[in-house]
């Protein structure tokens, strides 16, 4: 036992002696260039590509701060989903040229419904490691570029949005249950889920102050052009539908709606604060986010936030049938049925399961 203690003490003594020694200072290697090579746009993500559009590449701009002479710089691919992107290995600048463009090709093996991405980085040895260049906003220039895209095929349609209850109803006396026409795009993915994009439900200006024969406005009737200034554009509401489970969820936790009524509060938004789950009713042709569920909040800026509820119908026929008087509920008006037939049959949507 004494022998073991002696060994431990000897080891600690050597350790302390080693710590007392001064480590000689070794200066870093001097920079071999003042050059900064960067991507003016450092990320392009959330891109959706129509597989029938024939888009087979993306152009990426690369820039430099010193263009006195010609320069070739290596490019390194740091990430490439399933190796479906063909990225050049070099960027070549001519003398006097501050920017050049590389073309990244898409492989034909990309599958509809899948998301693919790549990251490319310039050769860091070609940069001055001790100098951080910044853009006009003070953000450091990036030597890497990220890209992400999903192949997805949408079909267009015309539906109805109903604002049942939200902060507009509570704070601005907008009529509860106000309904209006909206455009949308629907994609049925190989996974079995659907992706529904409702196009600017609040950020499209109305052409008329009067509702149609179904009580529907041609757009949200309470916005003017001034209300849309400075707000997010586009301001789409995107829902992911599971037709088997009969559910719908917001794709984004926070969805801006594209208008500002009070600058002190900021832009109105939908906020999924606790995993909001709406109901998809295939027979009724509708999606409902109920106020009673307490699953969705709508607010302005960060100071107004109230529980919210809204409905979406895939066509006017479904809206009229669901909201008609009891004696009329068995069949929607002929004009609504005609509009629904155009949406579902001519455009191949076939909403009903």
N, C-alpha and C positions, 0 to 999 in steps of 0.2 A: 504494500500500500504506500509506504514512504517513497519507494522507488518511483511509483507512478506519479505521485505529487511532484517529485523533483523534476521529472520529465516535462510535466505541464508547465511548471514555473520557468524552466529553461526555454521552452517554446515561446512563452509570453515575453520573456526578456528579449529574445531575438526579434519578436514582432515590434516591440517598443523601440528597439534600436533602429529597426528599419524605418519606422515612422519618423524618427528624428532626422533622417538624411534628407537633405534638400534635393528635390527633383530638378535637374537642370532645365531651364527654359529653352524650348525649341520653337522658334517662330514658324508660323504657317508658311506654306509655299506661296511665293508672290504671285499675284494675278498675272496671267499672260495676255489678258485682253480687257478692254473696257466695254466690250460688246454686251448687249442684252438682247437675247432672242426670245420672243414670247408670242402668245396667241392673244390677239386683241379681244376675241370672244373666247373665253376659256371653257365654256360649257354650253352644249345644246342638248337638252334632255326633254323627255315627254313628247317627242315627235311621233306622229301617227302617219303611217304611209299606206295608201291604197295599193294593194298588191296588183291591181289592174292598171295603175297609172304609169307604169313603165319607168319608175324612178329607180335607178340602179347605182347611184353614187351620191356622195356629198362632198362639196368643196370646203376646204378649211384654210383660212388665211393665217399665214405666219408672218411676223414682223420683226424688225431689228432696229436698234437705235443708232447704229453707225453704218452708213452706206458708202464709205470711201472706196471700197474695193469689192470685187466679186468674192463670194463666200459660199462654201458648201458645208452644210451642217447635218450630222446624222440624226435620225429620228428613231426612237425606240418605242415599241408597242408594249405597254404595261398591262393591258387587259384587252381581251378580244373574245367575246362570247361565241363559243363553238367555232372559233376561227373563221367566221363568216365575212369579216372585213379584210380587204386587201389594202394595206397601208404602205405608201412609199417609204423607203428607208432613208431618203435624203431630201433636203430642201435646198434648192440652189438659187442664190441671189446674184443678180448681175450688179456690176458697179453702178452706184447711184440709185439702186432699187431698195426701197425700205420695206416693201412687202412682196410676198409671193404667195401662190396658192397651190396647195396639194389637193389631189382628187383621190378620195378613198372610195374604192369600189365595193359593191355589195355582191356577195355570193348568191347564186340562185337557190341554195339550200335553205334559205330563210323561210320559216313556216308561219302561216297566217295565225295570228293570236299570240305569238311569242314576242318577247321583248329582247332586243339585242343591244349591246353597247361595246364601245372600245375607249381606251385611253391611250394617247400618244404623248411622248415627252421628247423635247429637244435634248441633244447631248449637253449635259451640264458642264462638261469640260470646256465647251465653247463659250461659256459665260464667265463673267467676273463674279466669283463667289462672295466677294466682300462688298458688293454694291447692290443695293436694292432699289430698283427703278419703280416708280409709281405712275399711275395714270392721272388724269386731271382731277379725279375725285379723291385721290390719295390712296387708292387701292393698289397693292403690289402687282406688277405685271407677272403673269403666270407662264411658266415654261411647259405646262401641261394643258391638254385639251381633252374634255370628256364629251362623249356623244352617246345618246340612247334613243332607240326608235322601236316602235311596235308596228308590225304589219296587221292592219285591221281594215275590214270592208264594211262600210256603213251604207245603210239605205235611208233615204230621207222620208220624212212624214210630217203631218200637221196635226197637232194635238191641242189640248186645253190645260191651262194651269189655273188652279183655284187657290187663292190665298185665304185659308180658313181663319188662322189667327197667328199674328206675329207682332213684332214691335211697331209695325206700321198701323195695325189696327188699334193697339193700345195707346200709342203716343201721338198718332197723327190722324186718328178718326177715319182711317180708310175702312170702307164697308167690309165687314166680315163676310167671307164667301164670294168676294169679287172674283170673276172668272174672265179669262181672255185667251185668244188664240196664240199658240206658240209653234215655232218650227222645231224639229228635232231630228236627230240621226240615231239609228239603232244598228248595232252590230251583234250578231249571234256568233259567239266564239266557239272554237272546237272543244273547249273545256266544258261546254254546256251552259256557261253563264252568258248573260247578255250585258252589253254596255250601252247605256242610253245617255245621249248628250242632248240636253234641252238648251236650245240656242238663245242666249240673252233673254231669259224670260222677263226681266225687269228693265233691261237696257236697250229695248227697241222702241222707238218713238211711235206713238199712234198716229194714224192718218185721219181718224174720225173721232169726234167726241161722243158719238152715239153708239150703243151696242147694236148687234144684229138681231135677227128674229129669234135667236136662241138666248138672248141676254148676254152675249159674249162680245167683249171689245176686241178690236183688231190687234191691240197690244196693251200693255199696262198703261192705263189712261192718265196717271198722275205724274208722269215725268215730262220734263221739257229738255231741250238741248242743253241748257245751262246746268241742269242737274247731272248730266253725264260727263261734264268737263272735269278732268283730273282724276276720274275713277278708273278702275281696272277694266281693260278691254283685251280680249273678249271676256264676258262675264257669264260663262256657261255653267249650268248645274249638271254634273255628271253623276249618274247612278249606276251601280253594279247590281244586276238583277239575277237572282237564283230562281228560275221558274219551277224547279222541283220543290224547293223549300217554301216558295211563295214569299220571298223576302227581297228587299231592296235596301242598299246602303249607299251613303255618300262616298264617292271616290276620294275626296279630299276632306280633311278634318275642318278646314275653314274655306268657305266658298264666297268670294266677293260677288256682289250682285250688280255692280257697275253704275251706281249712282250715289250722290252725296246731297243730302238735304240740309244738313247742318255741319259746317266745317269744324265746329268744336267737337263733334262726335265722330266725324269721319265717314268712311264708306260703309253702307249697310252690308251685312254678310250673314250667311247661314253658318252656324257653328255646331259641329258634332261633338258635344262635350262628354258623352258617356257611351259611345258606340251606338249611335242611332240606328235603329232597324225599322224600316217601313214595311208595309204589307203590299205585296204584288198580287192582284186578283186577276187571273187570266180571263175568267168568265166575264167580269165586269170591264175588262180592258183598262184597269186603273192601278195607280200606286198611291198609297196613303201614308203620310207621316202624321199620326194623330197627336193632337195637343195633350190629350189625356195620358198618353204614354210617358210624357215628360222626357222624351228622348232627344229632342232637337231644340236648340236655342237660336234665336235670331237677334242680332244686335247691331249697334252702330259704334264704331270705334271700340273703346274698352270700357265705356261707362254705362251703356244701355245694353241690357241682356234680359230677354224674357223667353218663356217657353213658346214654341211655335208649332203650327201645324199647317200642312198644305197637301193638296191632291194634284195628281197629274193623270190625264186621260189620253190614251193613244189616238183618239179620234173624237170628232164631235158627236157621232152617233152614241158612243159609250157615255159621254157626258150627259147628253139629253136623256138617254134611257135611265141613267142613275139618279137624275135630278128632276125628272118629270113628275107630275101628279100621278097618283096611284092608278087612275083609269087610263093614263097614257103610257105607263111604264112598259107595257108589253111590246111597244114598237115605237122607235124614234121617228121624227118627221122625215119625210122623203128626201129633203135636201141634205139632211145630216147623214142619212144612209148612203146617199150617193157619194158624199165626200169620203165617208169611211171606206167604201168600195174602192175608190181611187187610191186611197192610202194603202190598203191591205192587199188588193188584188193586182192592180196595175204596177205597183212598186214592189210587189212580192214580199210584203212584210209578214203577213199571216200571223198577226199578233195572238189571236186566240189559239190555245193549245188543243 
